[in-house]
Every structure is written in C-alpha cells, then in structure tokens.
Amino acid sequence: MRIKKNLTAMKWFYSYLKKYRWKMFVGLFLVTITSVLAIINPRITGFIVDDIIGDGTNIRIDLLPKFLILMITVTVVRSLLRLLFLYLFETASQDMLYDMRDGVYRNLLLKDFAFYNRSRTGDLMSRQTGDMMAIRHFVAYVIYNIYENTLLFVIALFMIFSVDWRIGFAMVAVLPITAFMTYSQSKAIRPKFMHIRDKFSSLNAFVQENISGNRVVRAFAKEDFEIEKFDKENADYRDSELDAATVWTKYIPIFIFLSHLLTFMLMVAGGIMCIYGYMSLGNMVMINSYLWMLSNPLMMMGWLINDYHRFTTSVEKIFATITQKPDIQTPRYPKEVDKIKGDVEFRNVSYVVDDEPVLHNVSFHIKQGQTVGIIGATGSGKSTIMNLICRFFDTTEGEVLMDGINVKDLDLHRLRDGIGIAMQDVFLFSDTIEGNIAYAEPDCSFDKVKWAAKMADADDFIMQMDEGYDTVVGERGVGLSGGQKQRISLARALLKEPSILILDDTTSAVDMETEAEIQRDLKKLQGHTVFIIAHRISSIKDADVILVVEDGRITESGTHDELIEKGGYYRKVFDHQYGEFDTIKKRWKEGA
C-alpha cells in the first residue's frame, strides 16, 4: 500500500470511506427523512389539544382515532427507516474496517527489520484492535448521531419559532453557552485521548511480551516481579482514562443542566403566556413535544465530542505508523531477471549501526553452486553478512552483487524468492508440521513435503508422533525440542528449492550423528549456493570455501586444510574442539 505524498491522516481515512460513501449518503438521507417526520406527531398532539379536545365542551371524538392511527403510522415508518439506516451504517463500517485493517496489515508486511526493531509488537497490535474499533464506532454511530442531533436541533428551533417567536428566542438563549462549552471540552479532551492511546499501547505491548515470555518468567520464578510491573502499567492506563474522565464529567453535567433548563424556561414562560392568553394550551403542548429535539442533542453533545476525539486520535496513531517509510524498498525501476542463479559477491562492504561499525571492508566472491562455511565468534558479524545478502539491511559502503547486479537494483520479492533461509532463531507457526514445512508453497504435494523433511533428517521423528505430519505445533514451536524445530526450519527452507540456501547455525541443537546425516543430504543438492554459518568445525569443514570473520573483518579464507595450515583463528577453534592437531595426527599415524 503506497502512501501518497501530502496525504493527511483524515484524507487517508476518507480514501477508505469513499468506497462506501453511497451507503453513507443513503443512510444520511434516511436520517433526514426520520428527522423531518419527527415534526408530525408534536403538531398532531397540539391539534388534538386545541381543535379536538378544545375546552372540553365540544369534543370531536370521531377525529381522534384517525389522528392516533396517523401518529402510530408515523412512528412505525420512522422506526423502519431507522432500522434501515442503522443497517447501512453498520455494514459500511464493517466493510470499511475490513479494507482498512487489510491495508494496514499489508503495509506492515512491507516494513523492514529496522522498523520492527524500534516498534513494539503490542503497539502494532493496538493499532489493529483498539484504534480500528474506535474508527469503526465513529463510522457506525458517531457520524449519523452528529448529523441527526444537529438536524433535530435546527428543525426543533424552526418549528418553535413558527409556533411562537418569543419562546423561540428563550430557547436560543442557551446556544452561546452551549457553543462555548463545546469548544472548551473539545480543546481540553483532545490531548487526554492522545495520552490514553499511548498508555493503552504500552499496556498492550507489556502483556504481549510477557505472555510470549511466560516460560522465562516461570523458569526464574519472577511472577511477583512481573505482576508488580503489570500493575504499574495497568495503573498508568487507568489514571489516563480517569484523567480524561475528569474533563467530560465536568462538562457533560453542564450539557444535561442546559437541556433541563430548556424545560424550565418553557414551563415558566409558556405557562405565564397560556395563563394570560398569549398562547394556546395546544401550542404549549406542541412546543413541549419538540423540546426533546432540543434537549437530546444537548445531552449527547459531550459524549459525541469524546467519541470524535477518540476517532481522530486513533486515525492519527495508525497513520503515523503506516507512514514510517522503510529504509529497504524495491527500486522504482528494478532490473529484470528471470531467476536468481546464486553468484554472490561482496565488494568492499562496510556496515554501521548507530555509529557502531559491524562490518569493515568485507570482500569475497562466491560462485554459483559453491558451499560456503562462515565461522567466527559471537557478534563478529556473521549473521549480518547473510542479512545483507537477503537485503534485510543495506550496506553503509560498498556493494553486494547478486549474479553481477547490485541487490539494491533488484526487485525485493524476486531477490528473496530465490533465497531459502533457516534462521538461528527458529520461528514456527501455530499450524501442522506439514503446514510449517510447506509455508513457501502451501499448495505443493505431500511428497514434496516428505522429501524436504527427509533431506533435513526430520521425517523419522515426525512419523513417530501420533498425528505425524498433521501434528499441530504450539506457538513458536512449543512442544518440540530445539533440534526438532531446527530440522523443521531447515525442511521449510529446502522445500523452496532456492538458488541460495542460508543455514544460520541451523544444526547447533542437533547431535553430531544427525548433523553428519544432514551434511550428507545437503551434498546431494546440485547447482545450489549454500551458506553455512556455524560454530562447529564439523558443520563447515567440507565446504568449498570457509570464511573466518573476526570483529567485522574477514581475516582468513580457504578450504579446511588450507586454514589448518595457516595456524590462525580457525586452527585455534579446531584445536579447542578436537584437541591438539599434532597429537591427533600422531595418533592417526600410530593407528595406521
């Protein structure tokens, strides 16, 4: 979803609403009819009092049933029309909410890693839940209520003036006070709702994070500590709501007082005028019947102001989220390629995050079909190299070339579609094992899923489960061991049959025998460029090229034997994991 330049939050909201504007217009037209029909019953009431009942000496009882039937008919028609326009507003709001939520979700999927690094999941969830519901409530309820109450107020004033201008002016006397109170409440309540949305997002983020990390909380017996933190977040949200409540609880009673003041003024002024013959009793009753059309809007004013500012705050919150442009974007005119082949080159690549250098002048060239091992200490920059290949981040200096083309000039979807990655932090969806493996190709055959599982040495343990491939794994793979999750993740990457396969410490949680089996299966892949990031020498010793990364620099490169002979970092790691090389060599010779 592209965000147009100079688009404001309200214009963005209207871009979704305009699709359903015909429903809104028809709904508002029906509101207009029901509001106009509200004139009839008070006039009939006044007519009955003055012309049918009169002074009680000559009651025209024959006309009474006809007018009562007319009043019932008007009431029924107004009720049916109200039912119809409520349906129109509700369906329009739900349809618009569907489109908006879908658009925002699509926008979030286009965000880059940097966006998610600085955004809390709970905040983003509150955009899709609480803020969306505030917008839906505005469309379904607030729009027609503002229009209906304004229309009823104007119609009632007009009718009261048409009956008796003196009573009309008495009613108008409250308007300046109402206008001032409306402005004051609106000005005071707006920042309060901004604060409420911030606190709600914070509370939502805290709850989401702690539910996801519940096992860590339980493992460290920190339930009381987390409850104390939650109580603080909960109290902050409560206080923000109460802070807003102090505003509307101050103003809403004033609006209610003004509505009742109208009744008092009518009773006093109208009663005196009836006593002295300046106005008939029927007109008094008629004006009293119109009075609800004045008092109801006044009582609703405070609530509608609250709802309106909740709506505008939510629109601005969502708009501020989706207008954050990702640093990583598909070029406007990407270079056309049929398929990624797998030739990867780094040319003098440096990468800096927050003024902290991560990679320094890294250069290497990997040809299609080669297997590359990458080893180095934690935090040396190994995973960053893979992130730059996938263009999850962009280089600060230098170029990353894919088949001789700068990755910045390639279509992002085409680039990543040609890469299969099994990440260090395994994420499995709450789905069946088959669904997780077939994630890249949901419609693929079961035979292909089984092939990928066998390649990842996962088929055996899957078949031992009661439900086999139909076993539903918990959120993030709960219920599986670390090694099982890694093998399912590897199978998911292999099923794509990508040109480039990236294994980021994928076999760290499996035993040596399973790792050896996986390595043998990977050798069967033909024409695939494979990157293996590992801490174990056993995972990469058979690679065509091994890159040693230290402090963001490639300090050594070559085959296993070449790096052993160099006696550098690789040799030290080998000695640490396998014992002194010379001792092993001597034992081998003695054994021979």
N, C-alpha and C positions, 0 to 999 in steps of 0.2 A: 504494500500500500504506500504509494508515493505521497508525500505531503507537499502540497503546492506552496510556493513562496508567497509571503504576505497573507497567509491564511491565519485567521484568528481562531481562538477556541470556539466562539459561537458560530463562526462560519463553518468550522469543521463539524459541529453538531448539526447544523442545518443541512450539510451535504448528505447526511443520513436521513434526516427528517423529510426532506423534499420529495423523496421517493414515495412517501405516503401522505403527501400534502392533500391529495384529493379526498382521502378519508377524513383528514382533519377539517377540510373546508366543508364537507358534507356534515360532519359532526357539529361544527360551529353553526352551520345553517339551521340544523335541527335544534340546537341550543337557543338560537334566535327565536324560532317558532314557539318553543315552550315558554320562553320568557315573555313573548308578546301575548300568548294565551293566558298568562298569569293575570292579565288585565281584566279578563271577563268575569271571573267569579266575584271579585270585590264589587264590580259595577252591578252585577245581578243582586248581590246582597243589599247594596244601597237602594236599588229599585224596589226590592221586596219590602224593605222597611218603610220607604216613603210612599210608594204607589199601590202596593198590595195590602200591607197591614195598615198603613196610614195612621189615623188617630184611634183606630180600633172600632169605629162606628160603622164603617162600610168596607169590610174586608173582602177582597176579590179572591175567594178561596179557589175558584176554578182555574186561575192562572198559576197558582203556586206549584202544582205538580209539574207543569211544563217547564218552569224555570229551574226546579230542582233537578229534573231529568237533564236539562241543559248543563247545569253545574257538574253533575256526575259524568256526563259525556266529555266535558272539557277536562275533567280530572283524569279520566281513563286515557284520553288521547295524549295528554301531557305525560302520563306515566309510560305509555307505549313508546312515545318519541324519546323519552329519557332513557329507556332501556336500549333503544336502538343506538343513540349516540354514545352511551357508555360502552356498548359493544364495539363501536367503531374506534373509539379512543383506546380501548384496551388492546384490541388486535393490532392497531397501528403501533402502540408502544412495544408490544411483544415482538412484532416483526422488525421494528427498528432496532430493538435491543439485540436481536439475533444478528443482524447485519453489523452493528457496531462492535459487538463482542467478537465476531468473526474477524472484522477488520483489524481490531486492536491485537488479537492473537496472531494474525498473520504478520503484523508489524513487529511484534515481539520476537517472532521466529527469525526475522531478518537482522536482529540486533547482533552485535559481535560480542566476543568474550569480554572486552573491556567494559561494555555496558553492564553485563551480568556480574562482573567483579565489583562494580560500585553500587549495584542495586540489590536490595534485599528481596528475597522471594516473597515474603509476607507483604511487602509494599506493593509488588506487582499483582499479587492475588487480590489485594483490597481494591485495586483499580478495576479488576474484572468482576468483583462481587458488590461490595457496598456502594462504590461510586456508580457502577452501572445501574443498580437498583434505584438510586436517587434520581438518575436521569429518566428511567422508565416511569417512576412515580410522577415526575413533572409532566411527561407527555400524556400519561393516562388520566391524571387527576387535576394537576395544578393549572394547566392551560385552560381547560374548559371552565374551571371554577373561577379563575380570574375574569375570564370573558363574561360568564353568566352573572356573576355578582356585580360586575361593573354595569352590565346591561340592565339588570333588575333595578339597580340603584337609580340609573338615569330614567328608566321608564316610570318608576315609582314617583320620582320628583316631578316629572312631566304631568303625570296623572293628578298628583296632589295639587299642583299649580292650576290645572284645568278645573278642579273642583272648587278650590278657594286659594287665591294667591297669598292671602295673609298667613294661612297655615303653612303654605309652601315656603315662604320666607323664614318662618320659625324653624322649619326643618333644615333649611340651608345654613342656618347659623352654626351648626356643628361642623360644617365642611372644613373651614380653615383649621380648626383644632385637629380634625382627623388627618388632614394633609400633613400638618407639622409632625404629628405623632408617627405617621407612616414613614416620613423621611428620617426622623430620629432613630426609629427602630432599625430601619434598613442600614443606616450608617453604623450603628453600634453592633449589629449582629453579624455582619459580613466577616470581620477578622476572627470572630469567635468560631465560625464554622470552618475556616481555614485551619485553625488550631485543632479542632475536633478531628478533621480528616488526617492531620499529621499524627495525632495520638492514636487514632484507630489503626493507621498503617503500622505504627511502631508496635502496638499490641499484637496485631495480626502477624507481623514478622517474628516477634518473640515466640508466639505459640507455635507457629510453623516450624521454627528452628528447633524448639525443644521437643516437639513430637517426633521430628526426624531423628533427633539425637537422644531419644529416650533410653536406648540401651547404654549409652555412655553415662547418662545421669544415674541409672540404676547401678551400673558397674562400680561407680565411685561413691555410691550411697549419698548423692547430693540432692535428694528430693527436697529437703527442707530449704536448702540454699536456693534452688530454682523456684520453689513456691514463694519465697521471700521476694525474689526478683520479679516474679509474675505479679504479685500483689502490688508492687510499686508501679508496674506498667498499667495494671488494671485501675489503680487509684488515680493515676495521671489521666487516663481516659475518662473515668468518672468525673473527675474535677473539671475537665474541659467541657463535658456535657453540662455539668451544673453551672459552670461559668456562663455558658450560653443561656441556660435556663433563667439566670438572674436577669437577663435582658428581656426575654419575652414574657416572663412572669410580671415584669414591671409594666410592660406596655399593653399586654392583652387585657388585663382588668380595666384599663382605661378605655379600650375599644368597647368592651362589654358595657361599661358605665355609660358611654356615649350612646350606645344602642338603646339602653333603657331610658336615657334622658329624653330620647325622641318620644317614647310612650308618655312620659311625664308631661312633656310640653304639649302633646296632643290632648291629653286628658284635661289639663288646666285650661289651655287656650280654647280648645274645641268645646269643652263643657261650658265655659263662660259664653261663647258665641251661640251655642244652642239655647242656653237659658234666655238670652236677650234677643233671640230670633234672627241673628245674623247668619245662621247656618242650620240646615235641617238635620234631624237625627240620622236620616239615611246617609247624608253626606259624611257625617261624623263616623258612622259605621264603615262606610266605604273607605275613608282615609285610614281608619284603624286597620282595615284589611290589607291596605297597601303598606302598612307600617313594617311588616316582616320583610318586605322587599328592600327596605332601608336598613333595618336593624341587623338582618342576617349578614349582609356584606361587611358591616362594621365589625361584627363579632368574628368574622372569618379573616379579616384583614391581617391580624397578627400572625395567624397560622400560615397563611399563604405567603407572607414575607419570609417566614422561616423556611418553608419548602422551596421557595425560589432561590434563596441563597445557598441552601444545601445543593441544589441543582447546579448553580453556576460554579460553586467551589469544586464539585465533582468533575464537571466538564473541564475546568482549567487543570485539575490534577491529572486527568487522563491525557489531555492534550500535551501537557508538559512532558509526560512520559514518552509518548509516541513521537514527539518532535525532536527527541535527542538523536541526532544523526550518528549512525555507526561509523567508526573510523574505517572499517573494512567494507567496501562497496564494490559491486560489479561495475567495471568501466562502462561508460555510456556506449562506446562502440568497441566491444570486445573482439579480439581476433578469433576468427572462425577456425575451429579444429574439430575433426570428426570424433577423435578419441584420444585420451591421454595415453601415451606409449610407455613412459616410465623412465625417460632420461632426465636426471636431476643434477643441476649444477648450482653451487653457491659461489658467487664472485665477490670477494672482499666484504662479506656481510657482517655488519655490526648491529646490535640491538640494545636499546637503552630504555629502561622503565623508571619513571620518576627520578631522572638524573642518576640512576644506578645502572652501570653497564652490566649487561648479561652475556652478550657475545662480543668478541673483538676480532674483526678482520678474518672471518672464517671463510675458507675457500676449499672446495673439493668438487669432483666431478664423478658421478655415478652413472654408469651406462645401463641401458635397459637390460633387464634380466639378471643383474648382479644382486647378490645378497650382501648387505652391509651391516656390520656389527658396530654399535656405538657404546662405549663404556666410559665411565667417569664417576667421580664422587657425587654424592647428593648435592644438588644446587649448582653443578658445574655448567649446566646449560644444555644438557642432552635433549630433554623434552622440548625446550624452546626451538631447537633445530627442526623438530617434527612439526611444531606449531607453525613455523614459518613456511614449511613445505605445503601444509594444508591452507595456508594463508588465514589462520586464525588471528594472526598479528602480522603487521607489515614491518619490514626492515627499517632501521633508522638510517643505515647507509648500506650501499652495495645492492646486489640483485640476486634474487632466487629465480632460476630459469627452469622451466618445465618443457622438455623437448625443444630447447633453444629459445623459448618465449618467456618473457618476464611474467611471473604469475599475476602481477598487477594488471596485465593486459588480457587475461583470460576471464571468461565467464565463470563466476564463483561456483555455480551449480555444476558446470561441466568439469571444472577442476576437481572438486570434492567428490563428484560421482565416480571419478577414476581412481579414487584412493579408498582403501579399506583400512580402518584403524581399530585396533584393540587397545583401549586406553588403560593406563595404570590404575586409575580409579574406576573400577567396573560399575557401570550402571545398567541394571536390568529392570524392565518394566513389569508392572503387576499384570502379567499375562502368562500364557502357557510357555513352556520351554520352546515348543515349535514356533510360537509367535515371536519370541525373542530372537531366535536364530534367523527366522525369515523376515526380520524387520526391514531389510533393504529391498526385498522382493516379496511382499505379502502374498502374492498370487502364485508363487513358484510351487513346483511339485514337492510332495513329501520326500521323494527320492533324493532331490537336491538337498533338502534339509538334512537328511540322514548322511549324505555324502560329506557335507560340511562338518557335521558332528563327528564323523569317523576321522576326518582329517585333523580335527582338534582333540582327538582321543577322548571324546565326551560321550560317545554312543553307549559304551558299556555301563557307565554309572546312570545314564538316563534310562536305559532299559531295565535297570534294577529297581527303579521307582515303581510304585503301584500303578500310577497313571501313565508312566512312560513319557512320551513327548507331549502328552496332554496335561502333564503336571503343572499346576499353576504355582508360580513362584511368588513370594511376597514382595512388597515394595523394596526396590533396590536389591532384589535377590535374596531377601531374608528366607532362611530355611536351607540355603546351600552353603557349602564350605567355600573358603576363599579360592581354592584350586578349582572347584567345580564352576564357580562364577567366571573365573578367568578362561576356562575352556569353552564355556558357552559364548563368552565375548569374542574369543578367537574364531569360533564357528560362525558367528554373525558376520565378522569381517571377511572370512573366507568365502561365504556364500555369494558375496558380491562379485567374486572372481575379478578383483580390481587389477589395474595395471601396476599399482603401487600398493604394497601391503606394509603397514606400520604396526609393529608389535612393541608397545611401550611397557617393558618389564612384565610381559604377559604371563611368563611361566615362573614368576618368583614364588608363587604359593603352591606349586606342584612338586612332587618328588622327582628325584633325578631320573628314575626309570621312565616316568610319564613324559618328562621333558625330552628325553632321548627319543621316545616314540614320536612326539610332535615334531622334533627336528627332522626325523627320517621322512615323515609325511610331507613336510614343507619342501624338502628337496625334490619332491615329485612335481612341484609347480613349475611349469615351463613358461618362460617369457615374462615372468612377474619380477618386478624390482621389489626386494624385501629389505626393509629397515628393521633391525632388531636392537632395541635399547635394553640393556641388561646390566646387572651387577655380577652375575655369574659368568666366569670364563667359559663354562660348558655350553652356555647358550649361544656364544658367538664365535667359538674357536674355529668352526668350519666355514665361516663367512669368506666371501671373495675379498672383501676389504674390511678392515677394522679401523675405526676412528677412535682415538683417545682424546677425550675432552677434559681439560683442566682449566678452571677459572675462566670459562668462556672462550678458550682458545683450543684449537686442535694441535696438540703437542706431538702426537705420533699418528702414523697411518701405515698400513701394510697388512700382510697376512699374519696369521698366528705365529708361524715360525720366525718370520722377519722381526716381529715385535719382541719375541722372546730373546732373540739375539741382540737386540738393541739395549736390553737391560734397563729400560726406563720404567714408567708408571705401570705399564701393562705387565712387565715381568714381576714387579713387586706384588701386584694383585694376584698373579698366578702363583707365586711362591706362598703367599698368605693362604690361598685357597687349597693348594695341592701339596704344600710343603716345599722344601728346598729342591729346586730343579736338578741340581747336580747330584743330590742324594738319590732322587728318583731315577735319574739317568743311569747312575751306577748300579742301582738295584735291577733295573731292566737288563743291563748288560750281564750282571751276575746270573740273573734268571735265565737269560739266553744261553 
